[in-house]
Amino acid sequence: MIRVIAFILIAIGTNASAQALRVRSGEHEGYTRIVVQVPPGTGWVLDQTQTSAHLSIAIDEATYDTTAVFNRLSGNRLKSLKQSEPGAALEMTFGCECVATAFLYRQTMVVIDITPGKFIPKAETVVPTHSFQSQNVTASDPLPIEIPATELALPLLRLSHQNFEDHLTSRILQSADREVVDLELAGVGRRHSNGFGPLLTAEELAPNLRLSSVLDDVQGLNNLAIPQLDAKPECITDSELAFETWSGTQPLPMQVSALRVGLFQEFDRVDRVQVLKLAKLYTYYGFGAEALQALALLPDTTAEQRRLSAIASVMDGLAVPASNPFEGQQRCNGFASFWALLTEGTLQPEADLNAIERSFGRLPRHLRHQIGSDLAEILVSAGRLEASRRILRAVERVLEVKPVDVTLTEARIADAAGEADTAESLLIDVISAPDAATEAPLALAHLIQKRWSDRGAISPRDLGLAASYAREFRNSELGPMMTRAHILAMALSQDFDGALKRLENAGESGEWRLSRDQVYQLLAERADDITFLRHVLGLGDSARNALAVETALSLADRLAKLGFSAQAHALADRPQDQGLRYERAQLRARAALMNDRPRQALLEIADDKSDTALQLRAQAMMQTQDFEAAALTLREAGKTEAADRYSWLAGSDDADEGVTNVFTNLARIRATLTQPIERQPGRPLADAAALLRQSANARGQIADMLEIVQAHNPN
């Protein structure tokens, strides 16, 4: 016994063993923050030089995990962060003229702030060996050394004087109510201060002094540099959850009957222990609704009941209570991360995916079959395709025949991976499966949505099947989804009259808005002119404003091509639209050009440098008959032949020697014809012969110009 006690004492007195200390970082306005996680009660020292700082932690063979430090830093205050060997100090090299300050937060975090400023080295002082005694110094004795006044260049704290004044006044009044201080103010005039004794300064005074005041306890001061650390909930351990113990070794009917017999005691009092055991048993076997009914017998709610209720809701696909007990647990290592993912429905960035997959593998066979597809769907939505494939393979290993829900999830994975043919083949297999009660309509809805994304067509068989499912499930949870799938299938079959007729009485939820936009986009792409104009020109203001910006632009583009400038401008100039700014401006410019308003068109696309905007700008300049500017704009857009045409129309004779087309040829001939004739006044016969030759050449060049114009027939 004495040896055991001695061993415990030695273990307590020994320094912390070697471990990797996690280092986090954050970039803030005016400073860079480094946070080192340390065990409670660990000693530490921060030493600073002109361009660096060294953090020493009192842990033997300690190392630092700095892998994620520079991922969140955007400034240049911290240049490098390294450790020469295990147990050595953490070396921080500055990238600017900075100073470092440090403090201990919550006894477990060393917080280091790197702020721009001038470093002042520690003053070296000499402590005399003899003891000081009080001496009387007369006023006539001069000071032995004149100490020059130096400026203390430290970073200024961003503090609010008014906030401090308000909180200090509040604390003074509270202390006066508690009779800690009194409010008797001294009179006006000079106040006598007590003299101080001799000041002793140690040579190697450790910088471990900290001043604190009542303001340290004040909460809500936004200007104080308090580290903003998220208070994450404590992880729920596997021993606390004990999911493996929720069922015994006997068959389920025997366990249920034994527990139901003991639910009620004398005077019809509910046995709380029996109810919890029964609810856990139902949940373990996947009966979530039955487990919730059992929990409803208990009057109060505990933390254990909230966890059990959340897991039971997941089993039957029910809504999880608003106060999810597994919120923020995806980072944990155990079953808590698994149930947190299923209850939250989305994969968080800090989630421990390995722990989630390990927990799924520890489930009983029937729960892996029941929950596997839902888990894989969540992972597919998060883009973790390989993880979702591993989950499905784990489900297939416990089953002899692949179920249709697994095939449906595989189709979603293939679609997300870009394997269109594989996804379509798997969806068709699910639709044709004889035992696909609810999976077949889901697969058909996915297939129709995929055909819309690929802008494909729908077969008459699938259209009739969608109509049958929409009628069959009209009063179920799948009813609205199958109705929307049927409407979209009708639009893919170019039955726009029937599709839009069914949309007249549709709701205004997000799903119905999406279906309406999809139908109108197909209307703009595939409908004939009469059908398109009949449905679009009759749109009311509320229906037109309810369209998404992409749909409105598709309709406006089709209207502009058909010559309806006013209607196209109205769809491209809706006040609620914020996205696709340049595309909307281009449509407004097209509408302005159609209305012979070229200057308005130039204003609409003034800051747009795209090729489409350059062509519109050239058209506007053509309407203003500024052919030379139009030629420069078209040349910038790469339209060389069109630019040469407008250069020729502008009367410019500058033709590129390396380019040959009808307009450069015409420009060269015109340049030759406009050259001045060289006269010979002193030689009349030679001058007349030269005139005849030049006249013949001019007639030949004019004939060449007429042949070029007749051959190419330029507009």
VEXLOLUM-947880 format. One record per residue (C-alpha): residue in one letter; x, y, z. Coordinates in steps of 0.2 Angstrom, whole numbers, padded with zeros to 4 digits, always signed. Each point is the difference from the previous one (the first is absolute). Layout:
# residues N
aXYZ
...
END
This chain:
# residues 715
m+0000+0000+0000
i+0014+0012+0004
r+0008-0004-0017
v-0016+0005-0009
i-0002+0016+0010
a+0019+0004-0004
f-0003-0003-0018
i-0015+0011-0001
l+0009+0014+0009
i+0015-0001-0013
a-0012+0000-0014
i-0009+0015+0006
g+0017+0010+0003
t+0007-0005-0017
n-0002+0012-0015
a-0013-0003-0013
s+0005-0013-0013
a+0004+0003-0018
q-0015+0005-0010
a-0004+0010-0016
l-0007+0017+0004
r-0013+0007-0012
v+0004+0017-0007
r-0014+0010-0007
s+0000+0017-0009
g-0011+0015-0004
e+0002+0016-0010
h-0008+0015+0007
e+0000+0019-0004
g+0016+0007+0008
y+0008-0016+0007
t+0003-0019-0004
r-0005-0012+0014
i+0008-0017+0004
v-0008-0012+0012
v+0009-0015+0008
q-0010-0013+0009
v+0008-0005+0016
p-0005-0011+0015
p-0006+0009+0015
g+0014+0006+0012
t+0014-0001-0013
g+0014+0013+0001
w+0005+0011-0014
v+0011+0014-0005
l+0000+0012-0015
d+0017+0008-0005
q+0002+0013-0014
t+0013+0007-0010
q+0001+0013-0014
t-0008-0011-0013
s-0006-0016+0008
a-0008-0007+0016
h+0003-0017+0009
l-0014-0009+0010
s+0007-0013+0012
i-0013-0012+0008
a+0005-0010+0016
i-0004-0017-0008
d+0013-0013-0004
e+0003-0004-0018
a-0015+0010-0005
t-0004+0003-0018
y-0011+0012-0009
d-0013-0004-0013
t+0001+0015-0012
t-0007-0007-0016
a-0016+0011+0000
v+0008+0016+0005
f+0004+0009-0016
n-0017-0006-0008
r-0009+0014+0009
l+0013+0014-0001
s-0001+0013-0014
g+0012+0013+0007
n+0019+0000+0001
r+0003+0003+0018
l+0005-0018+0003
k+0013-0006-0012
s+0004-0018+0007
l-0004-0011+0014
k+0012-0015+0004
q+0007-0011+0014
s+0018-0006-0001
e-0002-0016+0010
p-0013-0008+0012
g+0000+0010+0016
a+0007+0015-0008
a-0008+0017+0000
l-0012+0005-0013
e+0009+0013-0011
m-0011+0014-0008
t+0008+0011-0013
f-0008+0016-0004
g-0002+0007-0018
c-0002+0018+0006
e+0006+0011+0014
c-0011-0007+0013
v-0001-0004+0019
a-0008-0015+0008
t-0011-0001+0016
a-0006-0015+0008
f-0013-0005+0014
l-0008-0016+0007
y-0018-0002-0004
r-0011-0012+0010
q+0015-0009+0007
t+0001-0010-0016
m+0005+0011-0014
v+0016+0011-0003
v-0006+0015-0011
i+0014+0009-0009
d-0005+0016-0009
i+0013+0007-0014
t-0003+0019-0002
p+0009+0012-0011
g+0011+0011+0012
k+0018+0003+0005
f+0009-0012+0011
i+0008+0007+0016
p+0013-0012+0008
k-0001-0004+0018
a+0011+0012+0011
e+0015-0008+0008
t+0000+0005+0018
v+0013-0003+0014
v-0006-0004+0017
p+0013+0006+0014
t+0006-0014+0011
h-0003+0011+0016
s-0017+0003+0007
f-0008+0017-0002
q-0003+0011+0014
s-0011+0015+0001
q+0011+0016-0004
n-0005+0018+0001
v+0004+0009-0016
t+0000+0019+0001
a-0007+0011-0014
s+0017+0007-0004
d+0008-0017-0004
p+0000-0002-0019
l-0006-0016-0008
p+0015-0012-0004
i-0007-0004-0018
e-0012+0009-0011
i-0012-0012-0008
p-0005+0005-0017
a-0019-0001-0004
t-0003-0013-0013
e-0016-0003-0010
l-0008-0017+0004
a-0005-0007-0017
l-0013-0013+0005
p-0016-0005-0010
l-0015+0010+0005
l-0015-0009+0006
r-0016+0003-0009
l-0011+0004+0015
s-0015+0010+0002
h+0002+0014+0013
q-0019+0002+0001
n-0003-0019+0003
f+0013+0000+0014
e-0007+0015+0008
d-0018-0007+0000
h+0006-0017+0007
l+0011+0008+0013
t-0014+0011+0006
s-0011-0015+0001
r+0012-0010+0010
i+0003+0014+0012
l-0018+0002+0003
q-0002-0019+0003
s+0015+0001+0012
a-0008+0014+0010
d-0016-0009+0002
r+0010-0015+0007
e+0009+0013+0012
v+0017-0005-0008
v+0004+0018-0005
d-0008+0017+0005
l-0005+0014-0011
e+0008+0014+0011
l+0010+0011-0012
a+0016+0009+0005
g+0000+0019+0000
v+0007+0011-0014
g+0018+0003+0000
r+0017-0009+0001
r+0001-0017+0008
h+0014-0007+0010
s+0007-0017-0006
n+0010-0012+0011
g+0018-0002-0003
f+0007-0016-0008
g+0015-0010+0007
p+0015-0005-0010
l-0004-0010-0016
l+0008-0017-0001
t+0002-0007-0018
a+0006-0017-0003
e+0012-0004-0013
e-0009-0014-0008
l-0018+0004+0004
a-0011-0013-0009
p-0014+0009-0010
n-0014-0010+0009
l-0008+0015+0009
r-0018+0003-0005
l-0011+0015+0005
s-0018-0002+0001
s-0015+0010+0005
v-0019-0001+0002
l-0002+0003-0019
d+0008-0017-0004
d-0017-0007+0006
v-0010+0011-0011
q-0009-0009-0014
g-0006+0008-0016
l+0014+0012-0004
n+0002-0001-0018
n+0016+0009-0002
l+0010-0011+0012
a+0012-0012-0008
i-0008-0015+0008
p+0003-0016-0010
q-0016-0005-0009
l+0001-0019+0003
d-0016-0010-0004
a-0007-0009+0016
k-0003-0017-0008
p-0010-0013+0010
e+0009-0014+0009
c+0000-0016-0010
i-0012-0014+0005
t+0011-0015+0003
d-0005-0018-0006
s+0000-0006+0018
e-0013+0013+0004
l-0011-0004-0015
a+0003-0019+0002
f-0010-0004-0017
e+0006-0018+0000
t-0009-0003+0017
w-0017+0005-0006
s-0005-0017-0005
g+0002-0017+0009
t+0003-0018-0007
q-0018-0006+0000
p-0011+0002-0016
l-0009+0017-0002
p-0017-0006+0004
m+0005-0007+0017
q+0010+0015+0005
v-0015+0012-0005
s-0013-0010+0009
a+0011-0001+0016
l+0003+0019+0000
r-0018+0004-0004
v-0006-0010+0015
g+0010+0011+0012
l-0004+0017-0007
f-0013+0004+0013
q+0002-0002+0019
e-0014+0001+0013
f-0012+0015-0001
d+0004+0000-0019
r+0017+0009+0003
v+0012-0001-0015
d+0016-0010+0003
r+0013+0012-0007
v+0014-0013-0002
q-0012-0012-0009
v-0006+0013-0012
l+0018+0005-0004
k+0005-0018-0003
l-0015-0003-0011
a+0004+0016-0011
k+0018-0005-0001
l-0005-0017-0006
y-0012+0007-0013
t+0013+0012-0006
y+0013-0014-0001
y-0011-0010-0012
g-0004+0015-0011
f-0018+0004+0007
g+0001+0018+0002
a-0018+0005+0001
e-0003-0014+0014
a+0015+0007+0010
l-0007+0017-0001
q-0017-0006+0006
a+0008-0008+0015
l+0010+0016+0004
a-0016+0009+0000
l-0005-0009+0016
l+0013+0009+0010
p-0006+0017+0007
d+0017+0009+0000
t+0015+0000-0012
t+0018-0004+0004
a+0016+0001-0010
e-0001-0019-0003
q-0018+0001-0006
r+0005+0014-0012
r+0013-0010-0008
l-0011-0015-0001
s-0014+0010-0008
a+0012+0007-0013
i+0007-0017-0005
a-0018-0007-0001
s-0005+0014-0011
v+0014-0005-0012
m-0005-0018-0001
d-0017+0004-0008
g+0005+0016-0009
l-0009+0012+0011
a+0004+0018+0004
v+0013+0001+0014
p-0004+0012+0015
a+0006+0017-0002
s+0011-0002+0015
n+0011-0013-0008
p+0011-0008+0014
f+0013-0006-0013
e+0002+0018-0007
g+0019+0004-0002
q+0005-0019+0003
q+0006-0004-0017
r+0018+0004+0005
c-0001-0013+0014
n+0008-0018-0001
g-0014-0012+0002
f-0018-0004-0002
a-0004+0019+0004
s+0007+0005-0017
f-0010-0013-0009
w-0017+0005+0008
a+0005+0019-0002
l+0002-0002-0018
l-0017-0009-0002
t-0009+0012+0011
e+0007+0015-0008
g-0001-0006-0018
t+0015+0009-0007
l+0018-0004+0002
q+0010+0013+0010
p+0018+0006-0005
e+0006-0006+0017
a-0008-0017-0001
d+0010-0016+0004
l-0004-0010-0015
n+0010-0015+0005
a-0009-0001+0017
i-0016+0001-0009
e+0004-0014-0011
r+0007-0011+0014
s-0016+0003+0010
f-0011-0005-0015
g+0010-0016-0001
r-0004-0004+0018
l-0018+0001-0002
p-0011-0016-0001
r-0003-0007-0017
h-0018+0006-0001
l+0004+0018+0005
r+0014+0000-0014
h-0013-0005-0012
q-0013+0013+0006
i+0011+0015+0002
g+0014-0004-0013
s-0009+0009-0014
d-0004+0015+0010
l+0018+0002+0005
a+0006-0002-0017
e-0012+0013-0007
i+0007+0013+0013
l+0017-0004-0005
v-0004+0002-0019
s-0008+0017+0004
a+0017+0005+0008
g+0010-0006-0015
r+0008-0015+0009
l-0003-0013-0013
e+0013-0012+0005
a-0006-0001+0018
s-0018-0002-0006
r+0006-0015-0011
r+0008-0008+0015
i-0016+0002+0010
l-0010-0009-0014
r+0013-0014-0001
a-0002-0002+0019
v-0019-0002-0003
e+0002-0012-0014
r+0011-0012+0010
v-0014-0003+0013
l-0013-0004-0014
e-0002-0014-0012
v-0010+0010-0013
k+0004+0019-0003
p-0016+0010+0005
v-0007+0013-0011
d+0004+0014+0012
v+0018-0004-0002
t-0001+0000-0019
l-0009+0017+0001
t+0014+0007+0011
e+0013-0007-0013
a-0009+0009-0013
r+0002+0017+0009
i+0018-0004+0003
a+0003-0003-0019
d-0009+0015-0004
a+0011+0011+0012
a+0015-0008-0008
g-0005+0005-0017
e-0004-0018-0006
a-0016+0004-0009
d-0003-0016-0009
t+0003-0010+0016
a-0011+0011+0010
e-0014-0002-0013
s+0001-0019-0001
l-0001-0001+0019
l-0015+0011+0001
i-0009-0011-0014
d+0004-0015+0010
v-0008+0007+0016
i-0015+0005-0010
s-0002-0017-0007
a+0003-0009+0016
p-0016-0009+0006
d+0003+0002+0019
a+0004+0019-0002
a-0016+0007+0009
t+0006+0018+0004
e+0017-0001-0009
a-0007-0001-0017
p-0009+0017+0000
l+0016+0007+0008
a+0010-0007-0014
l-0012+0006-0013
a+0001+0018+0007
h+0019-0001+0000
l+0000-0006-0018
i-0012+0014-0006
q+0011+0013+0009
k+0015-0007-0008
r-0008+0001-0017
w-0004+0018+0003
s+0018+0003+0005
d+0007-0008-0015
r-0014+0008-0011
g-0005-0017-0006
a-0017-0007-0004
i-0013-0011+0010
s-0008-0015-0008
p-0019-0002+0000
r+0002-0015+0012
d+0009+0010+0013
l-0012+0014-0003
g-0015-0011+0004
l+0009-0008+0014
a+0003+0017+0008
a-0019+0004-0002
s-0005-0016+0008
y+0012+0003+0015
a-0006+0018+0002
r-0018-0007+0002
e+0005-0014+0011
f+0010+0010+0012
r-0010+0016+0000
n-0005-0002+0018
s+0016-0006+0007
e+0017+0009+0004
l+0006-0004-0018
g-0015+0008-0008
p+0007+0018-0003
m+0017-0007-0006
m-0009-0012-0013
t-0011+0014-0005
r+0015+0011-0004
a+0008-0015-0009
h-0015-0002-0011
i-0001+0018-0004
l+0018+0000-0005
a-0002-0015-0010
m-0014+0008-0010
a+0011+0015-0004
l+0014-0012-0006
s-0013-0007-0011
q-0004+0018-0006
d-0017-0001+0007
f+0001+0018+0007
d-0018+0004+0000
g-0003-0015+0012
a+0015+0003+0011
l-0004+0019+0002
k-0018-0004+0003
r+0005-0011+0015
l+0012+0014+0006
e-0014+0012+0002
n-0006-0006+0017
a+0017-0005+0006
g+0007+0007+0016
e+0014+0013+0003
s+0012-0011+0009
g+0018-0002-0006
e-0003-0017-0009
w-0015+0007-0009
r+0010+0015-0005
l+0014-0011-0007
s-0013-0010-0010
r-0007+0015-0007
d+0017+0007-0005
q+0004-0017-0008
v-0016+0000-0011
y+0003+0018-0006
q+0018-0003-0004
l-0006-0015-0011
l-0013+0012-0007
a+0013+0012-0006
e+0011-0013-0007
r-0012-0012-0009
a-0017+0008-0003
d-0005+0006-0016
d-0002+0019-0002
i-0019+0000+0001
t-0001-0011+0016
f+0015+0010+0008
l-0008+0017-0003
r-0017-0006+0006
h+0006-0005+0017
v+0013+0014+0002
l-0009+0015-0005
g-0014-0004+0011
l+0011-0001+0016
g-0006+0012+0014
d+0011+0010+0010
s+0000-0011+0015
a+0004-0016-0011
r+0013+0009-0009
n+0009+0007+0016
a-0001-0018+0007
l+0011-0007-0013
a+0019-0003+0004
v+0012+0011-0008
e+0007-0013-0012
t-0018-0005-0006
a-0004+0019-0002
l+0016+0002-0011
s-0005-0015-0011
l-0017+0007-0003
a+0007+0017-0004
d+0013-0007-0012
r-0014-0009-0010
l-0011+0015+0000
a+0015+0011-0006
k+0003-0012-0014
l-0018+0001-0005
g+0000+0019+0000
f-0010+0004+0016
s+0012+0012+0007
a-0011+0008+0014
q-0004-0017+0007
a+0018-0006+0000
h+0005+0016+0008
a-0013-0002+0014
l+0007-0017+0004
a+0018+0005+0000
d-0003+0016+0011
r-0009-0008+0015
p+0004+0010+0016
q+0002-0016+0011
d+0013-0008-0011
q+0018+0001+0006
g+0010-0014-0009
l+0005-0001-0018
r+0003+0018-0001
y+0009+0001-0016
e-0012-0012-0009
r-0015+0010+0005
a+0009+0016-0006
q+0004-0008-0017
l-0019-0004-0002
r-0004+0018+0004
a+0012+0006-0012
r-0007-0012-0014
a-0017+0007+0004
a+0006+0018-0001
l+0008-0004-0017
m-0016-0007-0006
n-0008+0017+0005
d+0013+0010-0009
r+0008+0006+0016
p+0018-0003-0003
r+0007+0012+0014
q-0011-0009+0013
a+0007-0016-0006
l+0018+0006+0003
l-0005+0006+0017
e-0007-0017+0005
i+0017-0009-0005
a+0012+0013+0005
d+0010-0010+0012
d-0002-0017-0009
k+0015-0007-0009
s-0006-0016-0006
d-0001-0005-0019
t-0019+0001+0000
a+0001+0018+0007
l+0013+0005-0013
q-0011-0006-0014
l-0015+0010+0007
r+0011+0015+0002
a+0005-0001-0018
q-0018-0002-0006
a-0004+0016+0011
m+0014+0009-0009
m-0007-0005-0017
q-0016+0007+0004
t+0008+0017+0004
q+0010-0002-0016
d+0016+0001+0009
f+0008-0014-0012
e+0018+0003+0005
a-0004-0003+0019
a-0010-0015-0005
a+0014-0007-0010
l+0012+0002+0015
t-0012-0008+0012
l-0003-0015-0012
r+0019-0002-0003
e+0002-0001+0019
a-0014-0014+0001
g+0010-0009-0014
k-0012+0003-0014
t+0013+0005-0013
e-0010-0001-0016
a-0015+0010+0008
a+0013+0013+0007
d+0007+0001-0018
r-0017+0003-0007
y-0004+0015+0012
s+0017+0007-0003
w-0003+0000-0018
l-0017+0008+0003
a+0008+0013+0011
g+0012+0005-0015
s+0016-0006+0008
d+0013-0006-0011
d+0010-0009+0014
a+0000-0018-0005
d+0010-0014+0008
e+0013-0007-0012
g-0002-0017+0008
v-0019-0001-0002
t-0008-0003-0017
n-0019+0001-0002
v-0012+0009-0011
f+0000+0016+0011
t+0019+0001+0001
n+0001-0002-0019
l-0013+0014-0002
a+0010+0011+0012
r+0016-0003-0009
i-0007+0004-0017
r-0008+0016+0007
a+0016+0005+0007
t+0008-0002-0017
l-0013+0010-0009
t+0001+0014+0012
q+0019+0003-0002
p+0004+0017-0009
i+0005-0001-0018
e+0017+0005-0004
r+0000+0014-0013
q+0014+0006-0012
p-0004+0018-0004
g+0016+0003-0011
r-0003-0016-0011
p-0017+0001-0007
l+0001-0016-0010
a+0007-0010+0014
d-0013+0007+0012
a-0014-0005-0012
a+0007-0017-0002
a+0001-0002+0019
l-0018+0006+0002
l-0006-0013-0013
r+0010-0014+0009
q-0007+0005+0018
s-0018+0001-0007
a+0001-0017-0007
n+0007-0007+0016
a-0014+0009+0010
r-0013-0008-0012
g+0007-0017+0003
q+0000+0002+0019
i-0018+0006+0000
a-0004-0015-0011
d+0009-0011+0013
m-0010+0008+0014
l-0017-0003-0009
e+0005-0018-0002
i+0005-0002+0018
v-0017+0008+0006
q-0010-0011-0013
a+0009-0016+0006
h-0002+0002+0019
n-0016+0011+0000
p+0004+0009+0016
n-0015+0007+0010
END
